Every structure is written in structure tokens, then in C-alpha cells.
């Protein structure tokens, strides 16, 4: 009988986190274990400390008795097949040395060190003797070290204020710990993008750029990033591919971050999982919308540029996260026909409408364009739909010059004076531009139903 190679929890790589416990669940071993599970790993955990913390910060830290930590590490590592391990908050020199001792003895394939120094509210999470012990005993055995800009300053010995500083720091830090790849994370640096700078033991320097997500709820960001990186290494990725995958994962996790308590809420690794799970649901939703639309004689709705319907993943970030119909939906006889089955990234136009609407209301994940007709607008208002307009003649020159920016600008303009996303956004066209009505909603079936009502078809 052929051997089955399908992966399940019995064949998932075992990854170990050695870090503090966060009773609020947003950081520490709780966030690490959540990340491991979301990405298909089996997580083991040895807590280094019990903390008193919530969304407002860390208030107390109680290190785990060293004898108990010693026994936990020994019993886990001697029995459980740990492929990769990561460290987080280690508190003091005793704990650092004990972790280094056991990791050196049992030697997982990969060791990732997140050199945690401070909490978000500025509390010291590793004392000065512990920091010196980390540099002497733990960092030399690390495969990857993942400092943020503040931690890179402590390792480099100079301020890290901008990208040039990051580039200089990562090279000099790597020169000290020659075995390790160094990843200086750029999340604390201002700008539209986040740049992580990686220096490999070979001397190669790489910059990984990702979209910045404006979300104040970022508790546990460093924990989730280092946990994701550890898991990707355990799954066989090379270091740069693992860093790139971890960066993409964190973009979604930060986008999914949510308010919990009165302070800074946690990042949400489940955002990644929800996007993965809902890909099929999005495509099925578009098929259902097509079946509804094509069951009516709706040729009158089709504009010269044809129809498309878009539906986004819950945490969509780009055009590739929005599914639509390749080749659009065309008029045929008294009805409509389609060129192909729905696919992700099939329409940049409708995707930009949806992505812009989602910035205001993440639930508004679908949009459809139909022919401009004043009677449609009158009927939409009579039906109680919120209708908004933008004027292409008012579009700034620098927007016109940038490919793909018109619809983003137009939808934002139309939403400016409305508390919620309008049901209908239209423009009356311009030279060479057909006037169009756009119908928006939470899902494509809702959008098609609105369009059929606006057209007087149902």
C-alpha cells in the first residue's frame, strides 16, 4: 500500500515557544500557540513568567521558579520531537542561561530568538544582567534573531531612526553573531510601507516591503511575527521565504486586529485563516449571484463597458483578494452571458471599488456596475437606497495621471458626506468615459437583487 502523505495534526511540525504568559491572551505564549495552530503547526509551550497585564499594559511580572522551568524544558525536549523553538520574554539572566543550556543540549533544527526588552507601555521585560546573558549565551546559537527597531538599537549601540540606520545596524549586528540571520523589523518606522531588513550569514542583504495597515490594535505583533517565522522554518522554507511569508501573515493579522478592553487590542492571526477558509465561499457567492442575474431578462442593465460583479475576502488587501468574472458579463439577446467562471484578481476596476468601500465599512464586500439611467436613480431613491455621486470633471490632475486611481478617488468623494457606505454610487461620465451606476452591498446576491430592483426588473 502506498504511504499517505496528507498532512494532519499527527504530522504537523512541532514548534516550541519559551516565553511569558499573557492572561489577556493577546501576546506571549497564548499568541504564539494561536499562530502555530493557524499556520498548521503543533505548538508546545514552556512559560518563563506569569504576568499581570491587560490591554493597557504589563503591571507585574513573576518569573517561573528556575527549578520548575528547568524541569519543564528537560521533560518537553527529551520526549517531544520539537523541530523548531522560539524564545520571547525571558525576564532575567537565570532564565536566559537555563534556556540556552537546554536548547544547546537538545538542539532543535531551528532556533528563533525574539530579543524582547520592553512591553508596549514601556515596562522592562528583560533586566540588564539578562540582556548581557542573552548576548553571551543565547544569541550565538540562534538561527534567526528578530529585533524591532528599539531592540536593534540596544544590539547595535546606536539610535535606529530610519531605513539607512536599519541597513547599517543589521550588517553590524550580523557581523557580531555570525551564525544568525538578523531581521530588523520596520513596523515602528513612519511611512506608507513597512520595510524589514534581513542580513544573512552569507552576507546577503534583503529588504521585504509590505503594505502598512493603519490599526491601533497591535498588541502581540512581535510575538506573532516570530512565531510565524519559526513555523515557516519548521515547514521547510528557507530563511528569506519564511521572512516574506511571515510579513504577509502579519499584514493580515494587523488588519484583523480588534479592540478588546480600554487600551491596545490584539493582532488577529485568525484573519489569515478566515481569508483562507472563505475563498471557496466567495467564489460560490459569485456563482449564486450569477444564477440569480441570468435567470432574468436583464439586458437593459448592461452598459457599454459591460457588467462585472466583485466580491472580496473578509480581510482583503489587494486586487488579488477580490474575485470577479474574467472578461465581464455581457448582454446577449434579452439576457446576459459570461465569458468565464469567477476568479480572484479578475477585475481591477470592480476590486478598487470594493476595497475602497471596505476602508469605511469592512462588511461592504461586494459591488456591481450597471448602465446609467436617470430612471434607475429615481427608483433607487424611491426604494430607500442611499445614493451618492462623484463628478469626474472635479478629479485632480495628479489623480488622472496615476493609473487606476480614478475609481478610488471617486468612491471616496462619493462617501465623504455619508456616515455609511452608499447603496449606489454614480457618475455622469466625462470625455471618453461612459456614465456608470455602481451598486454596493455586503454580498453579491444582495447587490444583484438591488440592481434588479433599481432596473424595475423585480
C-alpha positions as CSV (number, residue, x, y, z in Angstrom):
1,X,0.0,0.0,0.0
2,X,1.3,3.4,-0.9
3,X,2.2,5.7,2.0
4,X,-0.2,8.5,2.7
5,X,1.5,11.9,2.6
6,X,-1.5,14.1,3.5
7,X,-0.6,16.4,6.5
8,X,-2.9,16.5,9.6
9,X,-2.3,17.2,13.2
10,X,-0.4,13.9,13.6
11,X,2.3,15.0,11.0
12,X,2.3,18.8,11.7
13,X,5.7,20.1,12.7
14,X,6.1,20.5,16.5
15,X,7.2,24.0,17.4
16,X,8.0,25.2,20.9
17,X,7.6,28.6,22.4
18,X,9.6,29.6,25.5
19,X,8.0,32.9,26.6
20,X,5.9,34.7,29.2
21,X,2.2,34.1,29.8
22,X,-0.2,36.8,28.9
23,X,-3.5,36.3,30.8
24,X,-5.3,38.7,28.4
25,X,-4.4,36.4,25.5
26,X,-3.0,39.0,23.1
27,X,0.7,38.2,23.4
28,X,3.2,35.8,24.9
29,X,2.7,32.0,24.7
30,X,-1.0,32.5,24.1
31,X,-0.5,34.4,20.9
32,X,2.4,32.1,19.8
33,X,0.2,29.0,20.2
34,X,-2.6,30.6,18.3
35,X,-0.2,31.5,15.5
36,X,1.3,28.0,15.4
37,X,-2.2,26.4,15.1
38,X,-3.5,28.8,12.4
39,X,-0.4,28.1,10.2
40,X,-0.7,24.3,10.6
41,X,1.8,23.6,13.4
42,X,1.5,21.7,16.7
43,X,2.5,24.1,19.5
44,X,4.2,23.3,22.7
45,X,4.8,25.9,25.4
46,X,7.1,26.5,28.4
47,X,6.2,29.7,30.2
48,X,9.1,31.7,31.6
49,X,6.9,34.0,33.7
50,X,3.4,34.8,34.8
51,X,2.4,38.4,34.1
52,X,-0.3,40.7,35.3
53,X,-1.4,42.5,32.1
54,X,-4.3,43.6,30.0
55,X,-4.9,45.9,27.0
56,X,-3.5,48.8,29.0
57,X,-0.1,47.3,29.6
58,X,2.0,45.0,31.8
59,X,1.7,45.7,35.6
60,X,3.5,42.8,37.3
61,X,5.9,40.0,36.3
62,X,6.5,36.9,38.3
63,X,9.3,34.7,36.9
64,X,8.7,30.9,37.0
65,X,10.9,29.3,39.6
66,X,14.1,28.2,37.9
67,X,13.8,24.6,39.2
68,X,10.4,24.3,37.6
69,X,11.5,25.9,34.3
70,X,14.5,23.6,34.2
71,X,12.2,20.5,34.6
72,X,9.7,21.7,32.1
73,X,12.4,22.3,29.4
74,X,14.0,19.0,30.1
75,X,10.9,16.9,30.0
76,X,9.5,18.5,26.9
77,X,12.7,18.5,24.9
78,X,13.7,14.9,25.9
79,X,10.4,13.5,24.8
80,X,8.6,15.7,22.3
81,X,10.0,15.9,18.7
82,X,10.5,19.7,18.6
83,X,11.5,20.8,15.1
84,X,11.9,24.5,15.9
85,X,11.9,26.7,19.0
86,X,11.4,30.4,19.6
87,X,12.1,32.5,22.7
88,X,10.2,35.6,23.8
89,X,10.2,37.3,27.2
90,X,12.9,35.7,29.4
91,X,13.0,38.2,32.3
92,X,16.4,37.6,33.8
93,X,19.9,36.0,33.4
94,X,19.0,32.8,35.2
95,X,16.2,32.1,32.8
96,X,18.2,33.1,29.8
97,X,21.1,30.7,30.8
98,X,18.7,27.8,31.5
99,X,17.0,28.2,28.1
100,X,20.4,28.3,26.4
101,X,21.6,25.3,28.2
102,X,18.6,23.1,27.2
103,X,18.4,24.4,23.6
104,X,22.1,23.6,23.3
105,X,21.7,20.1,24.7
106,X,18.7,19.1,22.6
107,X,19.3,21.3,19.6
108,X,16.1,21.7,17.6
109,X,16.6,22.2,13.8
110,X,15.8,25.9,14.1
111,X,16.1,28.4,17.0
112,X,14.5,31.8,16.6
113,X,15.2,34.5,19.3
114,X,12.9,37.4,19.7
115,X,15.0,39.6,22.0
116,X,12.1,41.1,23.9
117,X,13.2,44.1,26.1
118,X,10.1,46.2,26.8
119,X,6.3,46.0,26.7
120,X,4.3,48.4,24.7
121,X,3.7,50.6,27.8
122,X,7.5,50.7,28.4
123,X,7.9,48.1,31.2
124,X,11.2,46.3,31.3
125,X,10.8,42.6,30.4
126,X,14.4,41.6,30.5
127,X,16.8,43.1,33.1
128,X,20.3,44.3,32.4
129,X,22.1,41.0,33.6
130,X,19.5,39.1,31.5
131,X,20.3,41.2,28.4
132,X,24.1,40.6,28.8
133,X,23.4,36.8,29.3
134,X,21.3,36.8,26.1
135,X,24.1,38.3,24.1
136,X,26.6,35.9,25.5
137,X,24.7,32.6,25.7
138,X,21.6,32.6,23.6
139,X,22.1,34.8,20.5
140,X,25.2,32.9,19.4
141,X,23.1,29.7,18.9
142,X,20.2,31.4,17.2
143,X,19.4,30.7,13.5
144,X,17.4,33.9,13.3
145,X,17.2,37.0,15.6
146,X,14.2,39.3,15.2
147,X,14.7,42.7,16.9
148,X,12.4,45.6,16.3
149,X,14.0,49.0,15.9
150,X,14.3,49.7,19.6
151,X,15.8,46.3,20.2
152,X,18.2,46.8,17.3
153,X,19.4,50.0,18.9
154,X,20.3,48.0,22.0
155,X,22.1,45.4,19.9
156,X,23.8,48.0,17.7
157,X,24.6,50.5,20.4
158,X,23.4,53.5,18.3
159,X,20.0,55.1,17.5
160,X,18.0,53.5,14.7
161,X,15.9,56.3,13.2
162,X,15.4,55.5,9.6
163,X,15.9,52.9,6.8
164,X,19.5,53.8,6.3
165,X,20.1,53.2,10.1
166,X,18.4,49.8,9.8
167,X,20.6,48.8,6.9
168,X,23.8,49.8,8.8
169,X,22.6,48.2,12.0
170,X,21.6,44.8,10.5
171,X,25.0,44.4,8.9
172,X,27.0,45.2,12.1
173,X,24.7,43.1,14.3
174,X,25.1,40.1,11.9
175,X,28.9,40.6,12.0
176,X,28.8,40.0,15.7
177,X,26.5,37.0,15.7
178,X,27.9,35.4,12.5
179,X,25.8,32.2,12.6
180,X,22.5,34.1,12.7
181,X,20.3,35.7,10.2
182,X,19.2,39.1,11.5
183,X,15.8,40.6,10.8
184,X,15.3,44.2,11.8
185,X,11.6,44.8,11.7
186,X,10.5,48.2,10.5
187,X,7.0,48.5,11.9
188,X,7.9,51.4,14.2
189,X,9.2,53.5,11.3
190,X,6.8,56.0,9.8
191,X,5.8,55.7,6.1
192,X,3.2,54.2,3.8
193,X,5.0,50.9,3.7
194,X,6.8,48.7,6.3
195,X,10.3,47.5,5.4
196,X,12.0,44.7,7.2
197,X,15.7,44.4,6.6
198,X,17.4,41.0,6.6
199,X,21.1,40.2,6.7
200,X,22.0,36.5,6.1
201,X,25.1,34.7,7.4
202,X,26.3,34.7,3.8
203,X,26.3,38.5,3.9
204,X,23.3,38.9,1.6
205,X,21.0,41.8,2.5
206,X,17.3,41.7,1.6
207,X,14.5,44.2,2.1
208,X,11.0,42.9,2.5
209,X,8.4,45.6,1.9
210,X,4.7,45.2,2.9
211,X,1.7,47.5,3.0
212,X,1.3,49.4,6.2
213,X,-2.1,48.8,7.9
214,X,-3.4,51.7,10.0
215,X,-4.8,49.9,13.0
216,X,-4.0,50.9,16.6
217,X,-4.7,47.3,17.9
218,X,-1.2,45.8,17.6
219,X,-0.7,44.0,20.9
220,X,1.3,40.9,20.3
221,X,2.8,41.9,16.9
222,X,6.3,40.8,17.7
223,X,5.2,37.5,19.3
224,X,3.0,36.6,16.3
225,X,5.7,37.5,13.8
226,X,8.5,35.4,15.4
227,X,6.0,32.5,15.9
228,X,5.0,32.6,12.3
229,X,8.7,32.8,11.2
230,X,9.5,29.8,13.4
231,X,6.6,27.8,12.0
232,X,7.5,28.6,8.4
233,X,11.1,27.5,9.0
234,X,9.8,24.3,10.6
235,X,7.8,23.6,7.5
236,X,10.9,23.7,5.3
237,X,11.0,27.2,3.9
238,X,14.4,28.9,3.5
239,X,15.0,31.9,5.7
240,X,14.1,34.6,3.2
241,X,10.9,32.8,2.0
242,X,10.0,32.4,5.7
243,X,10.5,36.1,6.4
244,X,8.4,37.0,3.4
245,X,5.6,34.7,4.4
246,X,5.7,35.9,8.0
247,X,5.5,39.5,6.7
248,X,2.4,38.7,4.6
249,X,0.9,36.9,7.6
250,X,1.4,39.9,9.9
251,X,-0.1,42.3,7.4
252,X,-3.4,40.3,7.6
253,X,-3.1,39.8,11.3
254,X,-2.7,43.5,11.9
255,X,-5.6,44.3,9.6
256,X,-7.7,41.9,11.6
257,X,-6.6,43.4,15.0
258,X,-9.5,44.4,17.1
259,X,-10.4,46.4,20.2
260,X,-10.5,44.4,23.4
261,X,-10.6,46.4,26.6
262,X,-9.7,50.0,27.0
263,X,-6.2,50.0,25.6
264,X,-4.4,48.4,22.7
265,X,-6.2,45.4,21.4
266,X,-4.5,42.3,19.9
267,X,-3.5,41.5,16.4
268,X,-5.6,38.7,15.0
269,X,-3.9,35.6,13.4
270,X,-7.3,34.2,12.7
271,X,-7.7,36.8,9.9
272,X,-5.3,34.8,7.8
273,X,-7.3,31.6,8.5
274,X,-10.6,33.3,7.7
275,X,-9.3,34.5,4.4
276,X,-8.1,31.0,3.5
277,X,-11.3,29.4,4.5
278,X,-13.6,31.8,2.8
279,X,-12.0,31.7,-0.7
280,X,-14.4,28.9,-1.7
281,X,-17.4,30.7,-0.2
282,X,-16.5,33.9,-2.1
283,X,-16.5,32.0,-5.4
284,X,-19.7,30.2,-4.6
285,X,-21.3,33.5,-3.6
286,X,-20.5,34.9,-7.1
287,X,-21.9,31.8,-8.7
288,X,-25.1,32.2,-6.8
289,X,-25.3,35.9,-7.8
290,X,-24.7,34.9,-11.5
291,X,-27.5,32.3,-11.3
292,X,-29.9,35.0,-10.0
293,X,-28.9,37.6,-12.5
294,X,-29.0,35.3,-15.5
295,X,-32.5,34.0,-14.6
296,X,-34.0,37.4,-15.6
297,X,-34.3,39.3,-18.9
298,X,-31.9,42.0,-17.7
299,X,-30.2,43.1,-20.9
300,X,-31.3,46.7,-20.1
301,X,-28.9,46.8,-17.1
302,X,-25.8,46.2,-19.2
303,X,-23.6,49.3,-20.0
304,X,-21.3,49.7,-23.0
305,X,-18.4,48.6,-20.8
306,X,-20.4,45.5,-19.7
307,X,-21.1,44.3,-16.2
308,X,-18.9,42.9,-13.6
309,X,-19.6,41.8,-10.0
310,X,-16.8,41.7,-7.4
311,X,-16.7,40.0,-4.0
312,X,-13.8,40.4,-1.6
313,X,-12.3,38.2,1.1
314,X,-13.1,39.4,4.6
315,X,-9.6,40.9,5.1
316,X,-8.9,41.9,1.5
317,X,-5.8,43.9,1.0
318,X,-5.3,44.0,-2.8
319,X,-7.0,43.3,-6.1
320,X,-5.9,39.7,-5.8
321,X,-8.1,39.3,-2.8
322,X,-11.3,40.3,-4.8
323,X,-12.9,37.8,-7.1
324,X,-14.9,38.8,-10.2
325,X,-15.8,37.5,-13.7
326,X,-12.9,37.3,-16.2
327,X,-14.0,39.0,-19.4
328,X,-17.0,40.6,-17.6
329,X,-20.7,39.8,-18.1
330,X,-22.1,40.8,-21.5
331,X,-25.5,41.4,-22.9
332,X,-26.9,38.5,-25.0
333,X,-30.4,38.7,-26.5
334,X,-32.7,39.8,-23.7
335,X,-30.4,38.5,-21.0
336,X,-26.8,38.2,-20.2
337,X,-23.9,35.8,-20.8
338,X,-20.5,35.4,-19.1
339,X,-17.1,34.6,-20.6
340,X,-15.8,32.5,-17.7
341,X,-16.1,31.4,-14.1
342,X,-15.4,33.8,-11.3
343,X,-11.7,34.1,-10.2
344,X,-9.6,36.1,-7.8
345,X,-7.9,39.1,-9.4
346,X,-10.1,39.1,-12.5
347,X,-11.1,42.8,-12.4
348,X,-9.0,45.6,-11.1
349,X,-11.9,48.1,-11.6
350,X,-14.6,46.5,-9.5
351,X,-11.9,45.4,-7.0
352,X,-10.9,49.0,-6.4
353,X,-14.5,50.0,-5.7
354,X,-14.9,47.2,-3.2
355,X,-11.6,47.8,-1.5
356,X,-12.3,51.5,-1.1
357,X,-15.8,50.8,0.3
358,X,-14.3,48.3,2.8
359,X,-12.0,51.0,4.2
360,X,-15.1,52.7,5.5
361,X,-17.1,49.6,6.3
362,X,-15.4,46.2,6.2
363,X,-18.8,44.5,5.8
364,X,-19.4,46.1,2.4
365,X,-17.6,43.4,0.4
366,X,-19.4,43.4,-2.9
367,X,-20.1,45.7,-5.9
368,X,-21.6,45.6,-9.4
369,X,-21.7,48.2,-12.2
370,X,-24.8,48.8,-14.3
371,X,-25.9,51.1,-17.1
372,X,-26.5,54.8,-16.2
373,X,-30.2,55.7,-16.4
374,X,-31.9,58.6,-14.5
375,X,-35.0,56.5,-14.0
376,X,-32.8,53.9,-12.2
377,X,-31.6,56.6,-9.8
378,X,-35.1,57.8,-9.2
379,X,-36.3,54.3,-8.5
380,X,-33.3,53.7,-6.2
381,X,-34.2,56.7,-4.1
382,X,-37.9,55.7,-4.0
383,X,-36.8,52.3,-2.7
384,X,-35.0,54.0,0.1
385,X,-31.5,53.3,-1.1
386,X,-28.7,55.7,-0.2
387,X,-27.5,57.3,-3.5
388,X,-24.3,59.3,-3.9
389,X,-22.5,60.9,-6.8
390,X,-19.0,62.0,-7.8
391,X,-18.0,64.2,-10.7
392,X,-15.2,63.1,-13.0
393,X,-14.7,66.8,-14.0
394,X,-13.6,67.6,-10.5
395,X,-10.9,64.9,-10.5
396,X,-7.5,66.4,-9.7
397,X,-4.8,66.2,-12.4
398,X,-2.4,64.1,-10.4
399,X,-5.2,61.5,-9.8
400,X,-5.9,61.3,-13.5
401,X,-2.3,60.7,-14.2
402,X,-2.0,57.7,-11.9
403,X,-3.2,54.5,-13.4
404,X,-6.2,53.0,-11.5
405,X,-6.7,55.9,-9.1
406,X,-9.9,57.4,-10.5
407,X,-12.3,55.0,-9.0
408,X,-10.6,55.1,-5.6
409,X,-10.8,58.9,-5.6
410,X,-14.4,58.8,-6.9
411,X,-15.7,56.4,-4.4
412,X,-14.0,58.2,-1.6
413,X,-15.5,61.5,-2.8
414,X,-19.0,60.0,-3.0
415,X,-18.7,58.6,0.5
416,X,-17.4,61.9,2.0
417,X,-20.7,63.3,3.3
418,X,-22.2,60.0,4.3
419,X,-21.8,58.2,7.6
420,X,-22.2,54.8,6.0
421,X,-21.3,53.3,2.5
422,X,-24.0,54.3,0.0
423,X,-26.0,51.6,-1.8
424,X,-25.5,53.4,-5.1
425,X,-22.6,55.5,-6.3
426,X,-22.8,57.0,-9.8
427,X,-21.1,59.5,-12.1
428,X,-22.3,61.1,-15.3
429,X,-19.1,60.4,-17.2
430,X,-16.6,62.7,-18.9
431,X,-14.9,62.9,-22.3
432,X,-14.4,59.3,-23.4
433,X,-15.8,58.0,-20.1
434,X,-19.3,56.3,-20.0
435,X,-21.6,57.3,-17.2
436,X,-22.0,54.4,-14.8
437,X,-24.0,53.4,-11.8
438,X,-22.3,51.2,-9.2
439,X,-24.3,49.1,-6.7
440,X,-22.7,48.1,-3.4
441,X,-23.6,45.6,-0.7
442,X,-22.4,43.0,1.8
443,X,-22.5,40.1,-0.7
444,X,-23.1,39.7,-4.4
445,X,-26.6,38.2,-4.2
446,X,-27.7,41.3,-2.2
447,X,-26.0,43.5,-4.9
448,X,-27.7,41.8,-7.8
449,X,-31.1,42.0,-6.0
450,X,-30.6,45.7,-5.6
451,X,-29.7,46.1,-9.2
452,X,-32.7,44.1,-10.4
453,X,-35.0,46.3,-8.2
454,X,-33.3,49.5,-9.4
455,X,-33.9,48.4,-13.0
456,X,-37.5,47.6,-12.3
457,X,-37.0,44.0,-13.3
458,X,-38.2,42.6,-10.0
